[in-house]
Amino acid sequence: MRNTNTRSKTLKRRINKSKNIFHAYSEIQWKYVDLLESNDDVVEIRFNVKLAGYELGDNYTSNFVCVKSDGQLMNREWPQLFDYAITLSK
């Protein structure tokens, strides 16, 4: 989850499993999308999805929302991405 009012370095690139340009706000997010792209169970990746009605305000977004091949939604947020970063550093 990210506050949309935060100003930070932004990296952009095209993702095959998405209709939109991917905007990454950290290196972890940039690398994690490669993992999602290589996952055959994931058919579509949505990123920076607005969290409407969130208790701290409407200016927050989800990191990744993925549509799986069976139609289920999979959500990935910072704690999961942080675990992935720790795995990368080992």
N, C-alpha and C positions, 0 to 999 in steps of 0.2 A: 504494500500500500504506500502511496506516495502523495504528498501534498502538492497540488498543481501550482501553488504559489512559490514553491522553492525554485531558485535559480541555480542551475548547475550546467556543467558541460553536457552537451547532447550529441550523441552519435546516431546517424541515420543509415539505414540500408533496406533493401528490398528482401522480403522473406517469401519463399515459395508457398508456404501454407497460410498466407494472409493476403487479404485484399488491399491492405493499407501499407504505407511505408512504416517500418519499425523505428521507433525513437527510443533509444536506450539512454538512461540517465546514470548508469554506472557500468563498470567493467564486468561485474557479476551478472547483471542483466544481459549484457552483450554476449557473454559466453554461454549463459543458460539457454538462450534461444537456439543455439546450435544443438544442444541436447534435445530440445523439444522438436526441432526440425528432423533430427535423425530417428526419432521415436515413430515407428510405423503405426502405433495405436492412435497417434494424434493426427487428425485430418485437417484441422483448422486452428490457427493461433490468433487470439485477439489480445491486444495489449493496451495498457493504460485505459481500462474501461472505467467510466465514471461510476462512483458508488453513490447513487441517488438515495437520499434519506439517511445517510450515515450520521451518527450522533454528533460528530465533531464538525459537521458541515458538508456541503455538497462539492467541495473543491478537493476531494481525494479520489484517487484512482487505484484500481487493482493492477498488480504487475502483469500477470498472465491469466487469461481465461482460455482454456483449450477445449475444443470439441473432439471427443474421442470417436473411434470408428463405430461404436455401438450407440452413438448419439448422446452419451452422458457428457456432462460438463466437468472439467477438472480445473481447479483454481490453484495457482501457485503464487505465494506471497513471500516477503522477505525472510522469515525464519527458515523456510525451505530453501531459499536461494542461498542463505548464509551457510546452511549445512553443506550445500553443494560446493561453495567456495572453500570450506575447510577440507573437503575431500580432494579438491584440486591441489591444495597446498601441500598435501602429504606426499 
